[in-house]
Amino acid sequence: MGTRMKLFDNITRTDQRPKRYNQPPFDWFNTSGRPAVAKIRDLLEAWFQRFPEAGKPDLSSRFRDRTNSQHQAAFFELYMHELLRSMGFKVRVHPDLPGTTDAHPDFLVIKDGLWCFYLEATLVSPSEDEAAEEARTNVIYDTLNKMNSPNFFLHIRCAAAGKKSPPGARLRQELERWLIGLDPDKCRERLESKYDNMHSFRWRHDGWDIHFRAVPRSPSHRGQPGVRPIGSIMQAIWRFESHKIIRAVIEKKATKYRELNLPYIVAVNVIDDSVDDIDDIMDGLFGQLNITTTLRPNGSIKERERRDPNGAWLGPRGPQNTRVSAALITLQLSPWKVATQTPKMFHNPWATRPLPIDLWPLPHWIINLNKICPQYLTGKSTAEVLGLPALWPFADEDVV
């Protein structure tokens, strides 16, 4: 009998440090000795052991990849397989499609011996340029967390990122000199008189523009070794057309396969943090919502809602991409959030093959064709389906 393939290494783990900003996620999950990380590791390992054997080598390779998008895509595929299995479905990985041998959706989902639907799992993640910029910025944060700052935390806002990695050691030295010149007691008095009255330091170099504010530690916590100086980070996000991100991923997956003989679900984990609410998703699927205001002769005002024809499912010529029956969307899902975040099913009202509502026990958004307004149907949470406590992976006493 061969050795059972495992997702994580069989090693002794004693490292209690928090994750570094630029540390690949798998490296930290694989080596951390923290109790909450151990729970995540045990859960994902159990999921992996239930994943079909034929798909394990590819999934494991991508899960261990140092590229964040590859790791996250593999995690989401593992999560979707376990979620479907826990809802009572049987799942075939990368099934053949009728009439072709070169196209393989991620999953064929079966219940009670009947083929129910195909599901494709994908990500909306930052572009390569954005990911490279994030990596350069994370190197700075890791460098700053090595600095000596016994009396202050740093609030950081990165207004602009340069094209090259900055001289981290030089920045750290300049910040240390600045902080040494500040009196933490006087800074605390100044801060208490007005929250926005913190001492600030602006650092500009070769395209970088970073603003720092000094937040004094309480007297009882000053001088403690091993405390990371970065207290909070505010990233500048300049993208305002986040609906286009949702539209693009649905359009791409809608044309990936020929006409299918079953309903087709596109499951999306939106990692890109410019998409942050239901409105962004609805605008991406059905077009941007506009409100037209009309002044009537009697002086009253009439407001009318309409959507621009620029969505994945509703374009200039009417309904489009009707092969996609529904979009299953979750925002910023990670191993930390599998018990607290439940993906929502958005049904395509013009789908060639609609997904039966009673087939899916999690929450739904149903669209009224007359008004393009959503109706929300509650359902089970993923914590219920996966059999996890609501606060997992933390215990009740770990959460304030």
C-alpha positions as CSV (number, residue, x, y, z in Angstrom):
1,M,0.0,0.0,0.0
2,G,1.4,3.4,-1.0
3,T,1.9,6.3,1.3
4,R,-1.2,8.5,1.7
5,M,-0.7,11.9,0.1
6,K,-1.1,14.7,2.6
7,L,-1.7,18.4,2.2
8,F,0.6,19.5,5.0
9,D,4.0,18.3,6.1
10,N,4.4,16.0,9.1
11,I,6.7,18.2,11.2
12,T,7.0,19.6,14.7
13,R,5.6,23.1,15.0
14,T,6.7,25.6,17.8
15,D,6.6,28.9,16.0
16,Q,4.1,31.3,17.7
17,R,4.9,34.4,15.6
18,P,2.1,36.1,13.6
19,K,2.3,35.8,9.8
20,R,4.6,38.2,8.0
21,Y,3.0,40.4,5.5
22,N,5.0,39.0,2.6
23,Q,5.0,35.4,3.8
24,P,3.2,32.9,1.4
25,P,0.0,31.7,3.1
26,F,0.9,28.0,2.8
27,D,4.3,28.5,4.5
28,W,2.6,30.0,7.5
29,F,-0.2,27.4,7.7
30,N,2.3,24.7,7.3
31,T,4.8,25.8,10.0
32,S,2.8,27.8,12.6
33,G,2.3,26.3,16.1
34,R,-0.6,28.6,17.0
35,P,-3.7,26.7,18.2
36,A,-6.1,28.4,15.8
37,V,-3.8,27.6,12.8
38,A,-3.6,24.0,14.0
39,K,-7.4,23.8,13.8
40,I,-7.4,25.2,10.3
41,R,-4.6,22.8,9.3
42,D,-6.5,19.7,10.7
43,L,-9.7,20.8,9.0
44,L,-8.2,21.3,5.5
45,E,-6.2,18.1,5.8
46,A,-9.5,16.2,6.5
47,W,-11.1,17.9,3.5
48,F,-8.1,17.0,1.3
49,Q,-8.4,13.3,2.4
50,R,-12.0,13.3,1.1
51,F,-11.0,14.9,-2.2
52,P,-11.0,12.4,-5.1
53,E,-7.6,10.7,-5.4
54,A,-7.1,11.6,-9.1
55,G,-7.3,15.3,-8.4
56,K,-5.1,15.4,-5.3
57,P,-1.6,15.8,-7.0
58,D,-2.7,18.9,-8.9
59,L,-4.6,20.4,-6.0
60,S,-1.8,19.8,-3.6
61,S,0.8,21.4,-6.0
62,R,-1.3,24.5,-6.4
63,F,-2.2,24.8,-2.7
64,R,1.5,24.8,-1.9
65,D,2.4,27.3,-4.6
66,R,4.1,30.5,-3.3
67,T,2.0,32.5,-5.7
68,N,-1.0,33.8,-3.7
69,S,-3.5,33.5,-6.5
70,Q,-2.6,29.8,-7.1
71,H,-2.8,29.0,-3.4
72,Q,-6.2,30.7,-3.0
73,A,-7.6,29.1,-6.2
74,A,-6.7,25.7,-4.8
75,F,-8.2,26.4,-1.4
76,F,-11.4,27.6,-3.0
77,E,-11.7,24.4,-5.1
78,L,-11.1,22.3,-1.9
79,Y,-13.7,24.4,0.0
80,M,-16.3,24.0,-2.8
81,H,-15.8,20.3,-3.0
82,E,-16.3,19.9,0.8
83,L,-19.3,22.2,0.8
84,L,-21.0,20.3,-2.0
85,R,-20.2,17.0,-0.3
86,S,-21.5,18.2,3.1
87,M,-24.8,19.2,1.4
88,G,-25.4,15.6,0.3
89,F,-24.1,15.8,-3.2
90,K,-21.7,13.5,-4.9
91,V,-19.0,15.3,-6.8
92,R,-17.0,14.2,-9.9
93,V,-13.8,16.3,-10.4
94,H,-13.0,17.5,-14.0
95,P,-15.6,15.4,-15.7
96,D,-15.7,14.9,-19.5
97,L,-18.4,16.9,-21.3
98,P,-20.6,15.2,-23.9
99,G,-19.3,15.5,-27.4
100,T,-15.8,16.7,-26.5
101,T,-12.6,15.5,-24.7
102,D,-10.8,18.8,-24.3
103,A,-13.1,20.6,-21.9
104,H,-13.4,19.8,-18.3
105,P,-15.4,21.9,-15.7
106,D,-14.2,21.7,-12.2
107,F,-17.2,19.6,-10.9
108,L,-20.1,17.6,-12.0
109,V,-22.6,17.5,-9.1
110,I,-24.9,14.6,-8.6
111,K,-27.7,13.8,-6.2
112,D,-29.7,10.6,-5.8
113,G,-28.1,9.3,-8.9
114,L,-29.2,12.2,-11.0
115,W,-26.8,14.7,-12.7
116,C,-27.8,18.1,-11.3
117,F,-25.3,20.8,-12.5
118,Y,-21.8,21.7,-13.5
119,L,-19.8,24.0,-11.3
120,E,-16.7,26.1,-12.1
121,A,-14.8,27.6,-9.2
122,T,-12.7,30.7,-9.8
123,L,-11.2,33.8,-8.3
124,V,-11.5,37.5,-8.8
125,S,-8.0,38.6,-7.6
126,P,-5.7,41.6,-8.2
127,S,-3.9,41.8,-11.5
128,E,-0.3,40.8,-11.8
129,D,0.8,44.4,-11.6
130,E,-1.4,44.9,-8.5
131,A,-0.1,41.7,-6.9
132,A,3.5,42.8,-7.6
133,E,2.8,46.2,-6.0
134,E,1.3,44.5,-3.0
135,A,4.4,42.3,-2.7
136,R,6.7,45.3,-2.7
137,T,4.6,47.1,-0.1
138,N,4.5,44.0,2.1
139,V,8.3,43.9,2.1
140,I,8.2,47.4,3.5
141,Y,5.8,46.4,6.3
142,D,7.8,43.3,7.2
143,T,10.9,45.6,7.4
144,L,9.1,48.1,9.6
145,N,8.0,45.4,12.0
146,K,11.6,44.7,12.7
147,M,12.2,48.3,13.9
148,N,12.7,49.4,17.5
149,S,9.6,51.3,18.7
150,P,9.1,50.8,22.4
151,N,6.7,53.7,22.9
152,F,4.6,53.9,19.8
153,F,2.5,52.0,17.3
154,L,2.4,53.2,13.7
155,H,-0.7,54.0,11.7
156,I,0.3,53.8,8.0
157,R,-1.3,55.0,4.9
158,C,0.3,54.2,1.6
159,A,-0.8,56.9,-0.8
160,A,1.3,55.8,-3.7
161,A,3.6,52.8,-4.4
162,G,6.7,53.0,-6.4
163,K,7.8,50.7,-9.2
164,K,10.8,49.5,-7.3
165,S,11.4,48.2,-3.8
166,P,12.4,51.2,-1.6
167,P,15.5,51.2,0.7
168,G,13.8,49.6,3.7
169,A,16.7,49.9,6.1
170,R,16.9,53.7,5.4
171,L,13.2,54.1,6.0
172,R,13.4,52.2,9.2
173,Q,16.3,54.4,10.5
174,E,14.5,57.6,9.6
175,L,11.3,56.5,11.4
176,E,13.3,55.4,14.5
177,R,15.0,58.8,14.7
178,W,11.6,60.5,14.3
179,L,10.0,58.4,17.1
180,I,12.9,58.8,19.5
181,G,12.3,62.6,19.3
182,L,8.6,62.3,20.5
183,D,7.4,62.3,24.1
184,P,4.8,59.5,24.4
185,D,3.0,61.2,27.3
186,K,2.7,64.5,25.5
187,C,1.6,62.7,22.4
188,R,-1.1,60.9,24.4
189,E,-2.4,64.2,25.8
190,R,-2.5,65.7,22.4
191,L,-4.3,62.6,21.0
192,E,-6.9,62.6,23.8
193,S,-7.7,66.2,23.1
194,K,-8.4,65.5,19.4
195,Y,-8.3,62.1,17.8
196,D,-7.0,63.4,14.5
197,N,-4.2,65.3,16.3
198,M,-1.5,62.6,16.0
199,H,2.1,63.4,15.1
200,S,2.8,62.6,11.5
201,F,5.7,61.8,9.3
202,R,5.6,61.7,5.5
203,W,8.1,59.7,3.5
204,R,8.6,60.2,-0.2
205,H,11.1,58.3,-2.4
206,D,11.2,57.3,-6.0
207,G,7.4,57.2,-6.5
208,W,6.6,56.1,-2.9
209,D,4.4,58.3,-0.8
210,I,3.8,56.8,2.7
211,H,2.2,58.7,5.6
212,F,2.9,57.6,9.2
213,R,1.2,58.6,12.4
214,A,2.5,57.9,15.8
215,V,0.1,56.3,18.2
216,P,1.5,56.3,21.8
217,R,1.2,53.0,23.7
218,S,-0.3,53.0,27.1
219,P,2.3,53.3,29.9
220,S,1.8,49.7,31.0
221,H,2.6,48.4,27.5
222,R,5.7,50.5,26.7
223,G,9.0,48.9,26.3
224,Q,7.7,45.3,25.9
225,P,9.9,43.3,23.6
226,G,8.6,41.4,20.6
227,V,5.5,43.6,19.9
228,R,5.2,44.5,16.3
229,P,5.2,48.3,15.8
230,I,2.6,48.4,13.0
231,G,-0.8,49.1,14.5
232,S,-2.9,49.7,11.5
233,I,-2.6,50.1,7.7
234,M,-4.8,52.0,5.3
235,Q,-4.3,51.1,1.6
236,A,-5.2,53.6,-1.1
237,I,-7.8,52.0,-3.6
238,W,-8.4,54.0,-6.7
239,R,-10.7,51.7,-8.6
240,F,-14.3,52.9,-8.7
241,E,-15.8,50.7,-11.3
242,S,-15.7,47.5,-9.3
243,H,-18.8,46.1,-11.1
244,K,-16.6,45.5,-14.2
245,I,-14.5,43.0,-12.2
246,I,-17.6,40.8,-11.6
247,R,-18.9,41.2,-15.1
248,A,-15.5,40.2,-16.6
249,V,-15.2,36.9,-14.7
250,I,-18.7,35.8,-15.5
251,E,-18.3,36.6,-19.2
252,K,-15.0,34.7,-19.3
253,K,-16.5,31.6,-17.7
254,A,-19.7,31.8,-19.8
255,T,-17.8,31.3,-23.0
256,K,-15.4,28.7,-21.8
257,Y,-17.6,25.7,-22.7
258,R,-19.9,24.9,-25.5
259,E,-23.7,24.6,-24.9
260,L,-24.1,22.4,-21.8
261,N,-26.7,19.8,-21.1
262,L,-27.2,20.8,-17.4
263,P,-27.4,24.0,-15.4
264,Y,-24.0,25.7,-15.0
265,I,-22.9,27.6,-11.9
266,V,-19.9,29.9,-11.7
267,A,-18.6,30.0,-8.1
268,V,-16.5,33.1,-7.5
269,N,-14.3,34.0,-4.5
270,V,-13.8,37.7,-4.8
271,I,-10.3,38.4,-3.4
272,D,-10.0,41.8,-4.9
273,D,-11.1,44.2,-2.1
274,S,-12.5,46.9,-4.4
275,V,-15.6,44.7,-4.5
276,D,-17.2,44.9,-1.0
277,D,-21.0,44.7,-1.1
278,I,-24.1,43.3,-2.8
279,D,-24.5,46.5,-4.9
280,D,-21.2,45.8,-6.7
281,I,-22.2,42.3,-7.4
282,M,-25.7,43.3,-8.7
283,D,-24.2,46.0,-10.9
284,G,-21.7,43.5,-12.4
285,L,-24.4,40.9,-13.1
286,F,-27.3,43.1,-14.2
287,G,-25.8,46.5,-15.0
288,Q,-25.3,49.6,-13.0
289,L,-28.3,50.9,-11.1
290,N,-29.4,54.5,-11.9
291,I,-32.2,56.6,-10.4
292,T,-34.0,58.9,-12.8
293,T,-35.7,61.9,-11.2
294,T,-38.7,63.6,-12.9
295,L,-40.4,66.7,-11.8
296,R,-44.2,66.4,-12.4
297,P,-46.4,69.4,-13.4
298,N,-48.0,69.3,-9.9
299,G,-44.6,69.8,-8.4
300,S,-44.2,66.3,-7.1
301,I,-41.1,64.3,-7.8
302,K,-41.1,60.8,-9.4
303,E,-38.1,58.6,-9.0
304,R,-37.6,55.6,-11.3
305,E,-34.9,52.9,-11.0
306,R,-33.3,51.4,-14.1
307,R,-30.2,49.5,-14.9
308,D,-27.8,50.4,-17.6
309,P,-27.3,47.5,-20.2
310,N,-23.7,46.9,-19.1
311,G,-24.0,43.7,-16.9
312,A,-22.7,40.2,-17.5
313,W,-26.3,39.0,-18.0
314,L,-28.0,42.1,-19.4
315,G,-26.2,43.9,-22.2
316,P,-27.0,46.4,-25.0
317,R,-28.9,43.8,-27.0
318,G,-30.7,42.3,-24.0
319,P,-30.1,39.1,-22.1
320,Q,-26.7,37.5,-22.7
321,N,-24.4,34.8,-21.4
322,T,-27.5,32.7,-20.7
323,R,-25.4,29.5,-20.4
324,V,-24.6,30.6,-16.8
325,S,-27.5,29.5,-14.7
326,A,-26.3,31.2,-11.5
327,A,-23.3,32.9,-9.9
328,L,-22.3,31.7,-6.4
329,I,-20.3,34.6,-4.9
330,T,-18.4,35.1,-1.7
331,L,-16.2,38.0,-0.7
332,Q,-12.7,37.6,0.8
333,L,-13.2,33.9,1.7
334,S,-10.2,32.4,3.5
335,P,-9.6,29.4,5.7
336,W,-10.2,31.8,8.7
337,K,-13.7,32.5,7.5
338,V,-15.2,29.2,6.4
339,A,-17.6,29.2,9.4
340,T,-18.5,32.9,9.4
341,Q,-19.0,33.6,5.7
342,T,-21.7,32.0,3.6
343,P,-21.6,32.3,-0.2
344,K,-24.8,33.7,-1.9
345,M,-26.4,32.3,-5.0
346,F,-27.5,34.9,-7.6
347,H,-29.9,33.4,-10.2
348,N,-29.8,34.4,-13.8
349,P,-33.5,35.0,-14.7
350,W,-32.7,34.5,-18.5
351,A,-30.7,31.2,-18.1
352,T,-31.2,28.6,-20.7
353,R,-31.2,26.0,-18.0
354,P,-32.3,27.5,-14.7
355,L,-31.0,26.1,-11.4
356,P,-33.9,24.7,-9.3
357,I,-34.1,26.8,-6.2
358,D,-34.9,23.9,-3.9
359,L,-31.8,22.1,-5.0
360,W,-29.5,24.6,-3.1
361,P,-30.0,25.0,0.7
362,L,-27.8,28.1,1.2
363,P,-29.1,31.7,0.7
364,H,-30.4,32.9,-2.7
365,W,-30.9,36.2,-4.5
366,I,-33.9,35.9,-6.9
367,I,-34.4,38.7,-9.5
368,N,-37.8,40.2,-10.5
369,L,-37.7,40.5,-14.2
370,N,-40.1,43.4,-14.3
371,K,-38.0,45.6,-12.0
372,I,-34.6,43.9,-11.8
373,C,-34.9,44.2,-8.1
374,P,-33.5,41.4,-5.8
375,Q,-35.5,39.2,-3.5
376,Y,-33.4,37.6,-0.8
377,L,-34.2,34.0,0.4
378,T,-32.6,32.9,3.5
379,G,-31.0,29.5,3.8
380,K,-28.5,27.5,5.9
381,S,-25.1,28.9,6.8
382,T,-21.9,27.2,5.9
383,A,-21.2,26.7,9.6
384,E,-24.4,24.5,9.8
385,V,-23.5,22.6,6.6
386,L,-19.9,22.0,7.6
387,G,-20.7,21.2,11.2
388,L,-18.5,24.0,12.6
389,P,-19.1,26.2,15.7
390,A,-20.0,29.8,14.7
391,L,-16.7,31.3,16.1
392,W,-14.5,28.6,14.6
393,P,-11.4,28.4,14.6
394,F,-11.5,30.4,17.8
395,A,-13.0,29.3,21.1
396,D,-15.5,31.6,22.8
397,E,-13.0,32.9,25.2
398,D,-10.6,33.9,22.4
399,V,-13.1,36.5,21.0
400,V,-13.7,39.7,22.9
